[in-house]
Amino acid sequence: MNTPAIPTNDPELAPPPTGWIAHESCALPGPAATAALAQVVAELLRPGDSVLLQGQLGAGKSHFARAVIRALLGPDGQNTDIPSPSFTLVQSYDTPLAEVWHADLYRLSDPYEVIELGLDLAMEQAICLIEWPDRIAPDWPATAACLRLETPPQTPEMRIATLIALPGCELARRLAPAMVRP
C-alpha cells in the first residue's frame, strides 16, 4: 500500500485528526479525471458511508460531489440539476441505492450545528458527501474517509487526490483501489 505523506502546510486546511493516515494518492489531470474518479467511487459507496471532501475553494470538491450524485442517480441523473449546498448547508437526493446527503459546512460557526442539521444521524444511514470537514475537525467520524483535493502550484488544472482515514477503515479499504489510476 502506498502511504504518501499527508500535506499539512496549507494553513487553511485542518490537519487530519490524530491517527488518520494517507492510504492512497493519485493525480487527476483535469475535471474529466475528477469526474471519472467520482464515478468509480460512487460504485463503491454503501448506505452509512461518509466521504469528507477537503480542499481549497476551486479544488473540485463540489465537482466531485456532483459527479458522485449523478452516478448514484443512474442514467436519468446525468441531466439532473445538482445545486450547491453552500447556502442551504444540505441538499438530499433519493437514489436507487440510498438517500444521499450533500453537505457544505463552510458556513458552520459551531461543530454542534452538525447535530442540528441531522447530519450525525444521516451519516449512520445515508451516503454523505461532506465539503469543508475542517469546520468539525478534529471530530471527524471514525468510519469516514477523507478525500483531500489539492492543486499543485505549477499546474492549475491538475489535482492531487489523497485518501485519508484511520488505519483499518472499511470505507478507505473499499475506496483505495479507485485511487489507482491508469
N, C-alpha and C positions, 0 to 999 in steps of 0.2 A: 504494500500500500504506500502510495506517495503521500507523505505528510509535510507539505510545504509550511514554511513559517507563516504565522498569521500577522499580516502587516498591522501595526498599531501606531504608525507615525502620523496618521491623519487625526488632528485634534478634534475634528467634528464627528468622528466615528467612535462610538464607545468600544473599548476592547471587549472581547467575549468574556463571559463570566469565568471565574476560576475553574480550571479543569477542562474547559472546552478546547478542542484541538482541530486543526485543519485536517480533513480526511482526504480531499482531492482538490485539484485546481485545474482549470482549463482556460485557454484563450478563446475568446469569441470575437472574430474579426469584424463583425458588424451586426446591425439589428436583425438580419435574417438568421444569423447563427444563434443569437439570443432567443429568438422565437423557436428555432429548431430545438434548442435545449429545453425550452419550456414545454414543448410538445412531448418530448420523451419523459420529462419529469411528471407531466400530467398522467401519463400511462402508469406511473409507479405509485401514485398517491392513493390513499385509502381514507375512509372516514376516521376522524380523530387525529389526522396529521396536520402539523403546523409548520409552515415554511416561513422563516423570518427573512425578509429581504432588506439587506443593508447596503447602503452606498450613498454617495453624494447626490444632490439634485442633478438630474440628467444622466445618471448612471445606468438607467434602464430598468429600475425596479417596477414601475408601472407597466412598461412594455412587456416585461417578463410575466407579470401577474395577468395581464390581459390575454396573453398567448396561452397561459395555462387554463384560464377560464374558458376561452373559446374552444380549446381542445376538449375540455370536460363537458361542454355543452353539446358536443357532437357536430355532425355536418351542418346543422342549422345555426350553430354558434358562430360560424365564420363571418357572418354579416351582422351579428348582434352588437349593438352599441354597449360598450363597457365603460361607463363614466368613471372618472377618478373619484375615490372616496375622500379626497382632500378636505372637502367641506362637510360632508355628511359623516365622516370618520369611518363608516362601514357601509358597504354595499353587499347584498347577499344574492345568490343565484341558485336556483334549483337545477341540478344537473341529474342525469340518469344514475350517476354513482352516489352522489351525496349533495347536501347543501354545501355551497362554497361561500365563505366569508372573505371579502377583500377589505382589509382594514389599513388605514393610513393614520399612524399615531403621531404624526408630526406636530399636531396642534394640542396634544395632551399636555396638561400642566402638572398632572399628578399621576403616577403609575396606577393608583387605585381606581382611576377612571375606567380602566380595562374592565373592572367588575361592573361598574355602572352601565357600560355598553353591552354587557353579557358575553364579552369575548372569552372570558375564562371558561364559561360553560360551553361555548361554541367550539373551543379547542378540544373538548372531550368527544364531540360527536360529529362535527362538520370538518371539512377541509378548510384550513385557514391560511391565507396568504397575507402576511403582516409586514407592511412597509414601516420603516423608521422604528425598529425594535429598540434602538438606542434610548427611546423615551421610557422604556420599562427596565433598562439594564440597571443592575446585573440580574434582575429577576426573570431571566428567560426561562420558559418552560423546559424542564429536563428532557422531555420527549421530543422537543422541536429540533429542527435543523436550520441553520442559518446559511443563506446564500449571499455572500458578500460580492458585490459588483464594483470593480474599481477600473478607472480609466488611466492607462499608462500615459505619462506626460507627453511623449512624442507621437502618440497615435490616438487622436481623439475619437476615432470611430471604434477602436478596439476596446474590449472589456476583458478583464481577468476575473473569472468567477471562481470563488473559493467556497467549498462546502465545509462548514464549521459546525461541530456538535460535540457532545460528550462522547468519550470512548464507549463503544458498545451500543450506541444509539441505533435502534432498529430503523428509524427513518433514514438516517445517514447511510446505513448499510444498504438499504434499497436504492437510494439516490446516487451513491458513489459511481456505479457503472455508467450512469448517464453523463458523468463528467469526463469520461474517457472519450475524447473527440477524435474522429479520423483525421 
